[in-house]
Amino acid sequence: MSAKSLEGFDSASPESQYVEEKLDLDPGDAKLPTALSDGPRQGFTGPLMQWLGGEAGTNWDGWLLTVASQIGQILLTFPNAYAKVGLKAGLILTVGCGTVSLWTMYMLITLYSERKRRLIEKNEWFGPDGKRHIVTQYHETIGFFLGRWAQIIVQILVIINLLGTNVAQIVASSSDIFYWDNSINKRTWALIFGGAFQLFVFLPTLRHFRILNILAIIGTTYTVWFVVAEAAKHGVTPGAANRNPTSLRNFYTGLAVIYNGLGGHVIALELMDSMFKPSNYRFVYFYSYLYIFSLTIPHSTAVQLAFPTASLNNGNVYGVIAKFDKNGWLKASILLMVVHQAIAYALYFLPLSFMAEKLCRVHTKPMYLRALARLPVSLFVYFIAVAFPFYGTINSLIGAIASPGIAYIFPALTYTWVYRTKEARDAIPVHPPRFLLWLGGGGYTFIFLLNIFIVLMWLVNGTGFSLAYSIIQFIDDVKHFSVFAKCYQC
């Protein structure tokens, strides 16, 4: 397929739909043993296994995967983040960071399609048997356009993000369950959950998650409205809506949690590769964000209005609610969130697994060899989670180190570099929204200025201030609670 065939692309035109079909190459492109499959099977066992999670690559599955992976344990930290930045700033930052995240994801999807088109033209997308066998990953896409050193830097950030997010799932699970049964300390719970999560080294692909994703979303949805109900029972604390950040450290560590929770780009390309039509992911991501906003804003606002002081002093909202009311509804929420966190661990562990497999050159080998490559990574995550169980601080630190670059800076920077020339813009596989072109007088001027603003904003406030204050907070936690803390914030 030539670059000329992509000229005049319009997301509403029949020609563009034809181009997207070619880029998706469905169903042949879906024949990956590692991330994709041969499409839905026929007969009784096929549909049954598909429902149970054996085969799933539709737009609906993409939505389920995105919502389940995007917002989970960090949902429990959002009220603490709102307390740190103040309610008004929290609402503005949530909507602002979420909106920018939608745009940077749109650019990342465009870059995925651009890389795919170029590799197809070079006959490098498929293997010798005419099938695709390699899972596309974030660092490979950025490195394809910006070069080897950029790929190395991005891969380091991706590894930190994935490792940290997996650590957070173990820490969150042990913290949550402690508010159900505090006869066992959090460290022991972390040892139990971390050990159980080692079983996920045997999970082959992102197409085995349908029923699990549904359970995960039920968990977050139930928890949000349970928390809202508990806050409503307590009532509004006078002056809660007008509280401001008590320090710059609180503001920037809270900010890091917010933009980390709204920047799910690190596993986006693996999710796209798991779909039968990857180009549809830009629509999937948009609708998933509408739902994510409906989760993050109500409960964070309600807790800040009802328990402003308690939420400031506890990184886990269960630690706030449990002080006022322990009942069966709380236990149901905890159970559902622990299930969600187990699923999220699997979702974020798989991209790390693919990296380990590629490093050991077993990515297309039998599952038992791939599991052996994965196990050291999983054990390392286990160790870090037990050593540094600082819930809240972990989310802030992960967000400050990795999220600015992965979710905001590199998509904007790469997109601007790739489409700096008219020739590249004429051959773009996914045109930007028309209103952005209109704001630029029919060209890309406004888009490039917006991207420069995004890069500078997150360099200064994300990689700069948020990282500095998150490191300070982490050091203080180590000094106060020590490494391998028996019961953090008990």
Protein Blocks (a to p, Z undefined) as FASTA:
>chain_A
ZZklmgoiafkbmklmmmmmmmnopaklmmcfklmcebjaedjklmmmmmnopaccbfkl
mmmmmmmmmpcmlmmmmmmmmmmnopklmmmmmmmmmmmmmmmmmmmmmmmmmmmmmmmm
nopmbcfkopafbdcdfklmmmmmnojklmmmmmmmmmmmmmmmmmmmmmmmmmmmmmmm
mmbcfklmmmmmmmmmmmmmmpmblklmmmmmmmmmmmmmmmmmmmmmmmmmnopaehkl
mpccfbfklmmmmmmmmmmmmmcklmmmmmmmmpmblmlmmmmmmmmmmmmmmmmmmmmm
mmmmmmmmlmmmpcbfklmmmmmoccfklmmmmmmmmmmmmmmmmmmmmmmmmmmmmmno
pmmgcfklmmmmmmmmmmmmmmmmmmmmcghjlmmmmmmmmmmmmmmmmmmmmmmmmmmp
fklmmmpfbdcdfklmmmnnopaklmmmmmmmmmmmmmmmmmmmmmmmmmmmmmmmmmmn
oghifbghZZ
